[in-house]
Amino acid sequence: MSEFSKKNKFILYFFFIFLGLLTILYQINFEDFWLDEMHSFWIADPNLMLNETILRHNKSDYHNPILFNLVLKNFLNLFGYDPEVARYLSLIFGFLSFFIFGLITYEIKKDNTFLLTTLLACLSIYIIKYSQEVRPYSLLLLTSALNIYFFLKVTNEKQNNKKNVILFVFFSVINYSTNPFSLIIFFSQIFFSIYKFLLFRKKYIQLYISIILIVIFYLFFNYRYILVQISFENYMLSSDIMNVLDGLYFPRFFGSKIMGYFYLAMLLSLVLKNRRKIFLSNNSYIFFLIIIIFSFLIPFLYGIYKTPVLHDRYIIFILIPIFVLIPCLLNDFQNLKLKKLFISLLLILTISNHLIEIFDRSRDKPEFNDILKQIKKTENKNIVLFNPRETSVFIINYLENINPDIRKNFNFFEFKKLNEDLKVFWILCYMPEVNFECKINKINNFEIIDFKKTNLVHAYLYKKI
């Protein structure tokens, strides 16, 4: 490969990443916050003392480690306490993860395959959407990718140095402290090392030392968190078994049933065709397959033993082995025409789906901005927040920060602290369309005199009779 062609390939690599960045930037604030984003925004208020932030987190976001909310707090302290600013933190994490997808693939195959992996990642509507959301999932993806990248470095016999061990331990602990589901990667790495030893007598001394260090540091920082999590008899999510059975979440990962089943069928076909190379050759393919299998198997077993916990966004890192295995196994095709056919089909369908998802995007989150604009045109500016989960406090916090005019134009009240002197007011009901029943009929001696509606938000104007 000439220097000129090397240069062109890396120009193409950075061009793909730039396109991915532009796609995240485009419509980054297309939707308002949903409830969990409001959680993080409320917790990460930079005006709070650290102990207050920890108390808020432990009260309302206790199922998640605090790491992301602390990072968000510092980010907002630097750039301003604004919802639109908050989303740029997730953008940064998603953008950086694009680089690591290519690096992981290049660590396995020193050829052009990293370009296809990078392009698929940059076109992933799933990664893009979660890089526009103020929750820890883009951070989970980035730290998982860094964890996997340095794992490959540590297990590479030609790159035996302490720097890789230190970085592997560091990013592993950060990764597992971002979301406990990333421990699936840890168990996959242990299983992979056992598999390699049994079949090829491979001894990864640096990896064994790293695993001990990771366990020590992870438990040191997360011991109390783990005890709290395993104490729950029921998790906040009901069983998501129907979505798991619907193509192992692939329709969710890839934007539609057609694309989901296409990717699933291609992955299964390539694994079956290359089964000897995957299972019996001394390479890293089996490691990525183990991550995919464990991503479903471990939560499934925990669900049987304790309580169902699996949700697609918790295993967002599964996109890493998918986007690595498919290009690598396609590139191993001996039949050049067949290889070009499958790669062309993959790119045409992926690019087409990407464009449809971007330019024909639907609004799936509550449209608070629109409902407030409608109410602003009316005479009454008293808004009472009603929510069955008693989350009015951080909904109000979010609403007062989405627009500098909001705080001075509206008076917000919590439903449970309704002022008896309030004669006319709007009740803002969040998520009535998904079984969050607004029991507004319990308000005695009031009548509805106006009604407004946007996606997932209803507003009723009440007047005392």
PALORO-426999 format. One record per residue (C-alpha): z, y, x. Coordinates in steps of 0.5 Angstrom, whole numbers, padded with zeros to 4 digits, always signed. Example, Ala and Ser with C-alpha at 12.3 -4.5 7.8 and 13.67 -1.06 7.14 Angstrom:
2
+0016-0009+0025/+0014-0002+0027/
***
This chain:
465
+0000+0000+0000/-0002+0007+0003/+0002+0013+0004/-0002+0016-0001/-0001+0011-0007/+0006+0011-0005/+0006+0018-0007/+0002+0017-0013/+0007+0012-0016/+0013+0016-0015/+0010+0022-0018/+0008+0018-0024/+0015+0015-0024/+0018+0022-0024/+0013+0024-0029/+0015+0019-0034/+0022+0021-0033/+0020+0028-0034/+0017+0026-0041/+0023+0022-0043/+0027+0029-0041/+0023+0033-0046/+0023+0028-0051/+0031+0028-0051/+0031+0036-0051/+0026+0036-0057/+0030+0036-0063/+0036+0035-0059/+0040+0039-0065/+0035+0036-0070/+0041+0034-0074/+0048+0036-0075/+0054+0032-0073/+0057+0026-0076/+0064+0024-0077/+0065+0021-0070/+0062+0027-0067/+0066+0031-0070/+0072+0027-0068/+0070+0028-0060/+0069+0035-0061/+0076+0036-0064/+0079+0032-0059/+0075+0036-0053/+0077+0043-0055/+0078+0046-0049/+0083+0051-0051/+0088+0045-0052/+0093+0043-0047/+0092+0036-0044/+0098+0033-0047/+0095+0036-0054/+0088+0033-0053/+0091+0026-0051/+0095+0026-0058/+0089+0028-0062/+0085+0022-0058/+0091+0017-0060/+0091+0019-0067/+0084+0019-0069/+0080+0016-0064/+0084+0010-0061/+0079+0005-0061/+0075+0008-0056/+0078+0010-0049/+0079+0017-0047/+0075+0018-0041/+0069+0021-0045/+0073+0026-0049/+0076+0028-0043/+0069+0029-0039/+0067+0033-0046/+0073+0037-0045/+0072+0039-0038/+0064+0040-0040/+0066+0045-0046/+0071+0049-0042/+0065+0050-0037/+0060+0052-0042/+0063+0054-0048/+0066+0051-0054/+0060+0050-0059/+0057+0044-0062/+0050+0045-0059/+0053+0046-0052/+0056+0039-0053/+0050+0035-0054/+0047+0037-0047/+0053+0033-0044/+0050+0027-0047/+0043+0029-0045/+0045+0029-0038/+0048+0022-0038/+0041+0019-0042/+0037+0023-0037/+0040+0020-0031/+0040+0013-0034/+0032+0014-0034/+0032+0014-0026/+0037+0008-0025/+0032+0003-0030/+0027+0004-0025/+0032+0003-0019/+0034-0003-0022/+0027-0006-0023/+0025-0004-0016/+0031-0008-0013/+0028-0014-0016/+0021-0013-0015/+0018-0009-0009/+0012-0007-0013/+0009-0003-0019/+0014-0006-0024/+0019-0001-0024/+0014+0004-0027/+0013+0000-0033/+0021-0001-0034/+0022+0007-0033/+0016+0008-0038/+0019+0003-0043/+0026+0006-0042/+0023+0014-0043/+0020+0012-0049/+0026+0008-0052/+0028+0012-0059/+0034+0008-0059/+0036+0011-0052/+0033+0018-0054/+0038+0018-0060/+0044+0017-0057/+0043+0022-0052/+0043+0027-0057/+0049+0025-0060/+0056+0027-0058/+0059+0020-0057/+0060+0016-0051/+0054+0011-0051/+0049+0015-0047/+0055+0015-0042/+0056+0008-0043/+0049+0006-0041/+0049+0010-0035/+0055+0007-0032/+0052+0000-0034/+0046+0002-0030/+0050+0004-0024/+0054-0002-0025/+0048-0007-0025/+0045-0003-0019/+0050-0004-0014/+0052-0011-0017/+0045-0013-0014/+0046-0009-0008/+0052-0013-0007/+0049-0019-0008/+0043-0018-0004/+0044-0021+0003/+0040-0016+0007/+0044-0010+0004/+0051-0013+0007/+0055-0006+0007/+0062-0003+0005/+0059+0003+0002/+0055-0001-0003/+0062-0005-0005/+0066+0002-0006/+0060+0004-0010/+0060-0002-0014/+0068-0002-0015/+0068+0005-0017/+0062+0005-0022/+0065-0002-0025/+0072+0001-0027/+0068+0007-0030/+0064+0003-0034/+0069-0001-0037/+0073+0005-0038/+0068+0008-0042/+0068+0002-0047/+0071-0005-0047/+0064-0008-0049/+0062-0007-0042/+0066-0012-0040/+0061-0017-0042/+0057-0015-0036/+0063-0016-0032/+0064-0023-0035/+0056-0024-0034/+0057-0022-0026/+0062-0028-0025/+0058-0033-0029/+0052-0031-0025/+0056-0032-0018/+0059-0039-0021/+0052-0041-0023/+0049-0039-0016/+0054-0043-0012/+0053-0049-0016/+0046-0049-0016/+0044-0046-0009/+0051-0046-0006/+0051-0038-0005/+0057-0035-0003/+0058-0028-0005/+0064-0026-0001/+0063-0018-0002/+0063-0020-0009/+0069-0024-0010/+0073-0018-0006/+0070-0013-0011/+0072-0017-0017/+0079-0017-0015/+0079-0010-0014/+0076-0008-0020/+0081-0012-0024/+0087-0009-0021/+0084-0002-0022/+0081-0003-0029/+0088-0006-0031/+0092+0000-0027/+0088+0005-0032/+0087+0001-0038/+0093-0004-0039/+0096+0000-0045/+0089+0001-0048/+0088-0006-0048/+0095-0008-0051/+0093-0003-0057/+0086-0006-0058/+0088-0013-0058/+0094-0012-0063/+0089-0010-0068/+0089-0016-0074/+0083-0012-0077/+0078-0008-0073/+0075-0001-0076/+0068-0005-0078/+0067-0010-0082/+0063-0016-0080/+0056-0014-0078/+0053-0021-0079/+0047-0019-0083/+0044-0014-0078/+0046-0019-0072/+0042-0024-0076/+0036-0019-0077/+0033-0020-0071/+0039-0020-0066/+0039-0012-0067/+0032-0012-0064/+0030-0008-0070/+0035-0003-0069/+0034-0002-0062/+0027-0001-0062/+0026+0003-0069/+0023-0002-0074/+0022-0009-0076/+0015-0009-0073/+0017-0007-0066/+0024-0010-0066/+0021-0017-0068/+0015-0016-0063/+0020-0015-0057/+0024-0020-0059/+0018-0025-0059/+0015-0023-0053/+0022-0023-0049/+0023-0031-0052/+0016-0033-0050/+0016-0030-0043/+0023-0033-0042/+0020-0040-0045/+0014-0039-0040/+0018-0038-0034/+0024-0042-0035/+0024-0046-0029/+0023-0039-0025/+0029-0036-0029/+0034-0042-0029/+0032-0046-0022/+0029-0041-0017/+0034-0037-0013/+0033-0030-0016/+0036-0025-0021/+0033-0026-0027/+0038-0031-0030/+0043-0025-0029/+0040-0021-0034/+0039-0027-0039/+0046-0028-0038/+0048-0021-0040/+0043-0022-0046/+0046-0028-0049/+0054-0026-0047/+0052-0019-0051/+0052-0023-0057/+0056-0029-0055/+0063-0026-0053/+0064-0021-0059/+0062-0027-0064/+0067-0032-0061/+0072-0026-0061/+0070-0025-0068/+0072-0032-0070/+0079-0032-0066/+0081-0025-0068/+0077-0020-0072/+0069-0018-0072/+0068-0012-0067/+0060-0012-0066/+0056-0007-0067/+0049-0005-0064/+0051+0001-0061/+0057-0002-0057/+0052-0006-0053/+0047-0001-0052/+0047-0003-0045/+0043-0010-0047/+0037-0005-0046/+0037-0006-0039/+0036-0013-0038/+0031-0013-0044/+0027-0007-0040/+0028-0011-0033/+0026-0018-0036/+0020-0016-0040/+0016-0012-0034/+0018-0017-0029/+0016-0023-0032/+0009-0020-0035/+0008-0018-0028/+0009-0025-0025/+0003-0028-0030/-0002-0031-0026/-0008-0030-0031/-0010-0023-0029/-0014-0022-0036/-0008-0024-0040/-0003-0020-0036/-0007-0014-0038/-0008-0016-0045/+0000-0016-0046/+0002-0010-0042/-0004-0006-0046/-0001-0009-0053/+0006-0007-0051/+0004+0000-0049/+0000+0001-0055/+0005-0001-0060/+0011+0002-0056/+0008+0009-0055/+0005+0009-0062/+0012+0007-0065/+0015+0013-0061/+0010+0018-0063/+0012+0016-0071/+0019+0016-0069/+0019+0023-0066/+0014+0027-0071/+0016+0023-0077/+0024+0023-0076/+0028+0023-0082/+0035+0026-0083/+0041+0021-0083/+0047+0025-0081/+0050+0030-0086/+0047+0037-0087/+0053+0041-0087/+0049+0047-0084/+0044+0047-0090/+0050+0046-0095/+0053+0052-0092/+0047+0056-0092/+0046+0055-0100/+0054+0057-0101/+0053+0063-0097/+0048+0066-0102/+0053+0065-0108/+0059+0070-0109/+0065+0065-0108/+0066+0063-0101/+0072+0059-0101/+0071+0052-0099/+0076+0046-0100/+0074+0040-0096/+0075+0033-0099/+0075+0027-0095/+0078+0020-0097/+0080+0019-0089/+0084+0025-0089/+0079+0028-0084/+0078+0035-0086/+0082+0038-0080/+0077+0036-0075/+0071+0037-0080/+0073+0044-0081/+0074+0045-0074/+0067+0043-0073/+0064+0048-0079/+0068+0054-0076/+0064+0053-0069/+0057+0051-0071/+0055+0058-0073/+0059+0065-0071/+0058+0067-0078/+0061+0061-0081/+0069+0063-0079/+0068+0070-0082/+0064+0068-0088/+0068+0063-0091/+0075+0061-0092/+0076+0053-0091/+0082+0049-0094/+0084+0042-0094/+0084+0039-0101/+0091+0036-0100/+0094+0043-0098/+0090+0046-0104/+0093+0053-0106/+0095+0054-0113/+0093+0061-0113/+0086+0059-0112/+0082+0060-0118/+0075+0059-0116/+0073+0054-0110/+0067+0050-0107/+0069+0043-0106/+0065+0040-0100/+0065+0032-0101/+0063+0029-0095/+0059+0022-0095/+0059+0021-0103/+0053+0017-0102/+0056+0011-0098/+0061+0009-0102/+0066+0015-0100/+0068+0017-0107/+0070+0024-0109/+0075+0023-0114/+0075+0030-0116/+0076+0028-0123/+0083+0028-0121/+0083+0036-0121/+0086+0038-0128/+0085+0044-0132/+0078+0046-0128/+0071+0045-0130/+0065+0045-0125/+0060+0051-0126/+0055+0050-0120/+0053+0044-0116/+0049+0043-0109/+0047+0037-0105/+0044+0036-0098/+0044+0029-0095/+0051+0026-0095/+0054+0032-0097/+0056+0035-0104/+0058+0041-0106/+0062+0043-0113/+0064+0050-0115/+0070+0049-0119/+0073+0054-0124/+0080+0054-0127/+0080+0054-0134/
***
